[in-house]
Amino acid sequence: MKRNVLLGVVAAGLLYAGSSRAAQLITEEEAKLPPPKGAIAVDQRGIMRGPKVEFVSPGGAASSPLPLVLKFQSYGGAKIDTDSVKVIFLRTPNVDLTSRVKPFVKADGIDMQDAELPPGEYTVRVDIKDSDGRPGTTVFTLKVAPR
């Protein structure tokens, strides 16, 4: 009986710790890097058959941890190649956030409910490809309010 109670307490503690832990998206050191110089190029001219990346949330300034949600949409029967997803924090030098976001990538988008970032504004680029090799990209700004 005591063993079962102890196992229950340990399991509850692990569940609580796992659900309350935010995932670090951008560190304090990375936030201090200088912004990129000049304009940010996004090549999206003409009729695009490649996949679409839509930034969903947060809608405005939010406190950290915040939900980072993007939706992917493919066309013409192609599927999203989840291995092709790249997430880049645009700084000098750029910071590759792909490994931090990878556990939250699904075929229909990114759903990272507890992204931890320091206060500030962060420009992020997301690149994807579909199963036909066509690229899609979006650039958005995360605004993180002080706590």
N, C-alpha and C positions, 0 to 999 in steps of 0.2 A: 504493500500500500504506500509506504513512504517513498519507494523508488518511483512509482507512478506519479505521485505528486511532484517529486523533484523533476522528473522528465517534463511534466506539464509546465512547471515554472520556467525551466530552461527554454522550452519551445516557445512559450509566450514571450519571453525576453528577446529571443532571436527574431520573432515576427515583428515585435515592436521596434527593435533596433533597425531592421531592414526597411520597414515602411517609413520611418522618420528620417532616413538618411538621404540627403540631397546629393545629386551627382554634380561634381565640379565641372563646369563648362569652360569658364575662363578664370585664370588665377589672377591674384593681385599683381604679380610681376608682369604677366602678359598684358594686363590692362594698362600698365604704365608705358608700354612700347609706343613709339610715335606713330601717328596715323599715316596712311599711304599718301604719297605726294601725287598731285594731279587727279584727273578724273578716273573713275573706275569703269573699265570697259566691260560691257555686256553685249555680246554679238547676238542680236535677235532681229535681223532684218528679213523682210520678205515673208512668204507663207511658211509657217513652221509646222512640220509634221512630227517633230520630236516631242518628248514628254514635257508636261507642264509641272512646275513646282510652284505651289501657292503657300505663302506665309499666312498662317491662321491666327496664332496667338503667341505672345500677348498682344492685344490690340493697341494699347498705349503704354505709358510708363507703368511699370509694375515693380513691386519689391521682390527681392530675391529671398528664397528660391521661387522661381516662376515657371509656368508651363511653356515649353517650347514645342509648338505644334505646326507641322507643315504637311500639306497634302500633295501627293503625286498623282498625275493622271497621264495615262498613255493613250495612244491613238492607233487606229488601223489594225487592231488585234495584237499589237506588240505588248510585251510585259515589261515592267520596270526591272532593271538589273540592279538588285540591291547591293551587289558587290561593287558597283560603279559609283556609289554615293560618296561624294567628297564634301566636307564642311570645312570652310576656311575662314578664320578670323582675319580680316584685312587690316594688317598693321605693317610696320617696317621693322623686321621682316614679317611676312605672313606667318600665322600660327595655324597648323593643321589640327583641327578639332575632331577629325573623322573617328579616331579610335575612341574618343569619349562619347560620341553620339551613336556609334555602331550598335550597341545593345538595344537601342530604341528605334532602329530602322526596320520598317516593314514594307511590303510591296506597295501599300497605299499611302505611305508617308513616314514622318518622324513624330513620335509622341513621347516626349521627355517631360514628365509632369513636374519634376523638382530640379530644374537647372539652377545651379548656384553660380552667381556672378557678382563681382563687386559693383557698387553704384557707378553709373556712367552711361555713355552711349557707345555701342559696339556695332560696326558694320560687318555683316557676315554674308558669305557667298556659298550657295549650295549648288553643286553640279551633279547631274544624274545622266544616265543613258538608258535607253530601252533595249529590248532584246534584238532589235535591228541595228543597234549601234548609233542611233540618232541621239544627239545631246539635248539637254534641257538645263536651264540655270535660272537662278534668281538671286538678287542681292537685296538684303533688308537690314534695317537698323533696330537693334534691341535697345530700349531705353529702360535702364534700371534705376529706380528711385532709391534714395537713402532710406534706411530703416527707421 
